[in-house]
Amino acid sequence: MTPTRRLRVAFSIYLGVLVVGVVGYQVLEGMNLLDALYMTVITVTTVGFAEVAPLDGPGKVFTVLLIVGGVASATYAAVSAAEFVVEGHLRRIIERRRMERRINAIDGHVIVCGYGRVGRHLVAELRREGMPFVVVDNDEDKIAEVAETGFLHVEGDATAEHALRDAGLERARAVVACVNTDADNVLIALTAKGLQPGCTVVGRIKADENEAKLRRAGADRVIAPSTIGGRRIAQLLTRPVVSDFLDGIGAGGIEYTLEEVPVRSGSPLDNHTLREAAIRETYGCTVLAVLHAEDGSMDTHPSAESVLHDGDVLVVMGSEQEVASMRDRFRPP
């Protein structure tokens, strides 16, 4: 039984003793409601005030039993209340320390600031992709919901430095600011970039006019759900097959998936053409695009003679097994 439930049961028993006392004095001694309540209270609390009327034999026996029941129930209620206060506090401390150790054991994770509608979907996708994350929120109910799932979390204001530090900002790969207000998202971006300039910051905005503010605060990417939603609806209406295809890849409903493969110095891809790399022949993956590190250009139709260099990123499509095989082969050290 939880301390909260035990406390409720204890006070219910104590209240039940009071009710039994009032009814008992009314039935056995013929007292009115006020006198019966008075006798019950002074008996249960053992304060020793004078009786409102002399008690006969059955009344005295009832009083003895009422004293025993009252003292026992009061003691149980007091112990339960103390347990609720002490154990609840200690439990929170222990759980917080345990959570701190778990967070300190990870790196390269994503800090999700805000567990609202966007945050929930983001967490679900990160979990599906196997990417570690920490949720930061100051709403007790939301944190309780996160805790029930076993996700790493920090209860606190995401705009505060200590909350981001507790979430392991110095080791994080990215911070996502998706709390309820644009102003708070701007402050989160500003705080995160100030503490960890090398960390990628993605911010969510509700009002389009706040995009510039969020970028000035340090956000590397700005997401406007309303804008994205409008584009997706338009695409669904004008290019339904393409829309279904992209949705299927993104949600895992289609056999094929998209993946990024970085080119590292000394790897079999470095300083080789796509023809020489023989990616399709070796892994079964199709190269859709190449992001060139030298000038930041995106080649969306790379030729077989395109030369790959350190820092380039390939966008490939293939089955889960094919992509996983290629990703593991060229995984950065």
Secondary structure, 3 states (H helix, E strand, C coil): CCHHHHHHHHHHHHHHHHHHHHHHHHHHHCCCHHHHHHHHHHHHCCCCCCCCCCCCHHHHHHHHHHHHHHHHHHHHHHHHHHHHHHHHHHHHHHHHHHHHHHHHCCCCCEEEECCCHHHHHHHHHHHHHCCCEEEEECCHHHHHHHHHHCCCEEECCCCCHHHHHHCCHHHCCEEEECCCCHHHHHHHHHHHHHHCCCCEEEEECCCHHHHHHHHHCCCCEEECHHHHHHHHHHHHHHCHHHHHHHHHHHHCCCCEEEEEEECCCCCCCCCCEHHHHCHHHHHCCEEEEEECCCCCCEECCCCCCCECCCCCEEEEEEEHHHHHHHHHHCCCC
